Amino acid sequence: METEFPDVFELNVTQKIELIDAIWDSIDFSQQPVPVSDETKAMLDKSIADFESAPQPGRPWREVIEELEQRYE
C-alpha cells in the first residue's frame, strides 16, 4: 500500500489518527454488514462456551473506571 498512498506515510501521528477517524466515520455499517471470518466465529463460540461453563460475576463499569483512574493518574 505504501506505493499507492505515499503521502499518508509523510503525515505525523496526529494527522494519521485524524485520517483514520475520518475514514472510519465514513463507513456506513447499516448499509453493508461487516463480514465475520470463520476463525473469529470460532473464537467467539469458544468464549461463549467458556463463560457459560463457568460464569463469573462482572463488575460495575463505574468501579472499573475508578480503578483505572486511580492507577493511571
Z-matrix of the N, CA and C atoms (Angstrom, degrees):
N
C 1 1.453
C 2 1.523 1 112.36
N 3 1.287 2 117.43 1 -24.71
C 4 1.459 3 119.52 2 -176.96
C 5 1.527 4 110.68 3 -56.70
N 6 1.324 5 117.02 4 -36.31
C 7 1.460 6 118.96 5 -179.57
C 8 1.519 7 112.16 6 -72.62
N 9 1.324 8 118.18 7 -26.41
C 10 1.457 9 121.41 8 179.91
C 11 1.523 10 112.22 9 -80.90
N 12 1.311 11 118.24 10 -30.74
C 13 1.458 12 123.05 11 -176.16
C 14 1.531 13 110.80 12 -131.84
N 15 1.305 14 117.84 13 59.98
C 16 1.471 15 118.87 14 -174.51
C 17 1.521 16 113.61 15 -62.05
N 18 1.333 17 118.51 16 -32.21
C 19 1.464 18 120.50 17 -178.03
C 20 1.525 19 112.27 18 -65.45
N 21 1.311 20 117.46 19 -28.18
C 22 1.464 21 121.29 20 -178.96
C 23 1.523 22 110.26 21 -60.57
N 24 1.294 23 116.90 22 -35.89
C 25 1.459 24 120.99 23 -176.55
C 26 1.526 25 112.31 24 -77.53
N 27 1.304 26 116.17 25 -7.23
C 28 1.466 27 121.00 26 175.97
C 29 1.531 28 111.72 27 -91.22
N 30 1.326 29 117.52 28 -11.82
C 31 1.463 30 121.45 29 -178.68
C 32 1.524 31 110.60 30 -72.17
N 33 1.336 32 116.37 31 151.72
C 34 1.462 33 119.31 32 173.64
C 35 1.528 34 108.46 33 -81.10
N 36 1.303 35 117.21 34 174.02
C 37 1.465 36 121.76 35 -174.51
C 38 1.526 37 111.47 36 -58.90
N 39 1.319 38 117.54 37 -45.09
C 40 1.464 39 120.81 38 -179.23
C 41 1.523 40 110.53 39 -60.89
N 42 1.309 41 117.24 40 -43.72
C 43 1.461 42 120.89 41 179.87
C 44 1.529 43 111.06 42 -65.35
N 45 1.319 44 117.31 43 -38.31
C 46 1.466 45 120.57 44 178.24
C 47 1.522 46 110.54 45 -64.42
N 48 1.316 47 117.40 46 -42.48
C 49 1.465 48 121.06 47 179.00
C 50 1.523 49 110.15 48 -64.23
N 51 1.326 50 117.40 49 -41.98
C 52 1.463 51 120.71 50 178.10
C 53 1.528 52 110.97 51 -63.06
N 54 1.326 53 117.34 52 -39.01
C 55 1.461 54 121.33 53 177.51
C 56 1.525 55 110.72 54 -64.74
N 57 1.318 56 116.35 55 -46.08
C 58 1.468 57 120.63 56 177.97
C 59 1.521 58 110.13 57 -59.54
N 60 1.324 59 116.85 58 -43.49
C 61 1.458 60 121.81 59 179.47
C 62 1.527 61 110.57 60 -61.00
N 63 1.323 62 117.53 61 -43.56
C 64 1.466 63 121.44 62 179.92
C 65 1.526 64 110.95 63 -64.93
N 66 1.327 65 116.70 64 -41.66
C 67 1.467 66 120.11 65 178.20
C 68 1.522 67 109.97 66 -65.15
N 69 1.330 68 116.85 67 -45.60
C 70 1.466 69 121.21 68 -179.94
C 71 1.527 70 110.52 69 -58.64
N 72 1.329 71 116.60 70 -45.62
C 73 1.464 72 120.72 71 -179.46
C 74 1.522 73 112.26 72 -65.11
N 75 1.327 74 117.51 73 -22.85
C 76 1.461 75 120.35 74 -178.60
C 77 1.525 76 112.56 75 -81.05
N 78 1.311 77 117.36 76 -11.47
C 79 1.465 78 121.13 77 -178.91
C 80 1.521 79 108.91 78 -83.28
N 81 1.331 80 115.74 79 125.18
C 82 1.464 81 121.12 80 179.38
C 83 1.529 82 108.29 81 -101.48
N 84 1.324 83 115.90 82 94.25
C 85 1.459 84 120.97 83 -176.15
C 86 1.522 85 112.44 84 -67.18
N 87 1.332 86 117.87 85 -20.82
C 88 1.461 87 119.96 86 -179.84
C 89 1.526 88 111.15 87 -72.75
N 90 1.316 89 117.55 88 -23.83
C 91 1.456 90 121.47 89 -178.53
C 92 1.525 91 112.97 90 -89.63
N 93 1.300 92 115.70 91 -27.11
C 94 1.448 93 119.77 92 -176.05
C 95 1.526 94 108.93 93 -141.69
N 96 1.334 95 117.34 94 106.45
C 97 1.463 96 118.55 95 -178.28
C 98 1.531 97 111.63 96 -62.70
N 99 1.309 98 114.33 97 148.46
C 100 1.461 99 120.54 98 178.71
C 101 1.525 100 107.93 99 -80.63
N 102 1.326 101 117.56 100 125.24
C 103 1.463 102 119.02 101 179.63
C 104 1.528 103 111.05 102 -68.83
N 105 1.319 104 115.14 103 142.64
C 106 1.465 105 121.14 104 178.40
C 107 1.525 106 107.16 105 -114.44
N 108 1.311 107 116.41 106 123.08
C 109 1.468 108 120.75 107 -177.27
C 110 1.528 109 110.53 108 -69.48
N 111 1.322 110 115.21 109 159.11
C 112 1.464 111 120.24 110 176.66
C 113 1.524 112 110.60 111 -61.11
N 114 1.326 113 116.93 112 -35.92
C 115 1.467 114 121.38 113 178.37
C 116 1.531 115 110.58 114 -62.75
N 117 1.327 116 117.03 115 -43.33
C 118 1.464 117 120.84 116 178.97
C 119 1.522 118 110.50 117 -67.26
N 120 1.326 119 117.23 118 -41.05
C 121 1.469 120 120.66 119 177.72
C 122 1.524 121 110.53 120 -60.15
N 123 1.327 122 116.87 121 -42.78
C 124 1.467 123 120.89 122 179.09
C 125 1.521 124 110.82 123 -63.74
N 126 1.336 125 117.03 124 -41.32
C 127 1.462 126 121.00 125 178.76
C 128 1.535 127 110.16 126 -63.28
N 129 1.332 128 116.94 127 -43.22
C 130 1.464 129 120.32 128 179.01
C 131 1.523 130 111.11 129 -64.92
N 132 1.339 131 116.74 130 -42.73
C 133 1.466 132 120.40 131 177.86
C 134 1.524 133 110.77 132 -59.57
N 135 1.334 134 116.98 133 -41.99
C 136 1.467 135 120.60 134 178.86
C 137 1.524 136 110.60 135 -65.24
N 138 1.321 137 117.73 136 -42.42
C 139 1.470 138 121.08 137 179.26
C 140 1.523 139 110.96 138 -61.35
N 141 1.315 140 116.36 139 -43.28
C 142 1.468 141 120.51 140 179.03
C 143 1.523 142 109.92 141 -64.28
N 144 1.330 143 117.17 142 -45.36
C 145 1.464 144 120.82 143 179.93
C 146 1.524 145 110.83 144 -62.34
N 147 1.329 146 117.52 145 -42.50
C 148 1.469 147 121.02 146 177.98
C 149 1.523 148 110.73 147 -60.22
N 150 1.316 149 116.89 148 -44.77
C 151 1.460 150 120.66 149 -179.60
C 152 1.525 151 110.82 150 -65.23
N 153 1.328 152 116.35 151 -44.99
C 154 1.467 153 119.71 152 -177.60
C 155 1.522 154 111.82 153 -66.17
N 156 1.332 155 117.70 154 -28.73
C 157 1.465 156 119.83 155 -179.83
C 158 1.526 157 111.89 156 -77.66
N 159 1.319 158 117.99 157 -24.71
C 160 1.468 159 121.62 158 179.69
C 161 1.528 160 109.33 159 -152.48
N 162 1.334 161 116.48 160 70.45
C 163 1.471 162 118.30 161 -177.91
C 164 1.524 163 111.59 162 -63.44
N 165 1.304 164 114.97 163 142.71
C 166 1.459 165 121.28 164 177.38
C 167 1.521 166 107.77 165 -120.92
N 168 1.318 167 115.67 166 142.12
C 169 1.463 168 117.27 167 179.78
C 170 1.528 169 110.72 168 -66.18
N 171 1.303 170 115.75 169 145.38
C 172 1.460 171 120.47 170 177.56
C 173 1.515 172 110.75 171 -85.60
N 174 1.324 173 115.06 172 -176.15
C 175 1.463 174 121.14 173 177.35
C 176 1.515 175 107.93 174 -122.80
N 177 1.314 176 117.28 175 146.92
C 178 1.462 177 119.16 176 176.48
C 179 1.528 178 110.47 177 -60.25
N 180 1.324 179 116.15 178 140.82
C 181 1.453 180 121.91 179 -178.28
C 182 1.523 181 111.74 180 -56.48
N 183 1.327 182 116.55 181 -41.49
C 184 1.467 183 120.78 182 -179.22
C 185 1.535 184 110.34 183 -58.59
N 186 1.326 185 116.52 184 -39.34
C 187 1.467 186 121.19 185 179.37
C 188 1.531 187 110.92 186 -64.54
N 189 1.310 188 116.60 187 -42.01
C 190 1.464 189 121.18 188 178.95
C 191 1.524 190 110.18 189 -64.02
N 192 1.326 191 116.89 190 -45.89
C 193 1.468 192 121.58 191 179.45
C 194 1.527 193 110.68 192 -59.94
N 195 1.330 194 116.74 193 -45.74
C 196 1.466 195 120.23 194 -179.42
C 197 1.527 196 111.19 195 -61.31
N 198 1.321 197 116.38 196 -40.74
C 199 1.467 198 119.79 197 178.75
C 200 1.529 199 110.74 198 -63.82
N 201 1.315 200 116.84 199 -43.30
C 202 1.463 201 120.39 200 179.23
C 203 1.526 202 111.46 201 -65.66
N 204 1.324 203 116.66 202 -39.97
C 205 1.463 204 120.18 203 178.95
C 206 1.524 205 110.86 204 -63.00
N 207 1.332 206 116.75 205 -41.67
C 208 1.464 207 120.28 206 179.11
C 209 1.532 208 110.77 207 -66.45
N 210 1.309 209 115.94 208 -38.83
C 211 1.458 210 120.38 209 -176.83
C 212 1.526 211 112.00 210 -70.52
N 213 1.313 212 117.65 211 -36.17
C 214 1.469 213 120.21 212 -170.88
C 215 1.519 214 114.85 213 -113.45
N 216 1.312 215 118.17 214 14.53
C 217 1.466 216 119.84 215 176.58
C 218 1.498 217 111.18 216 -85.05
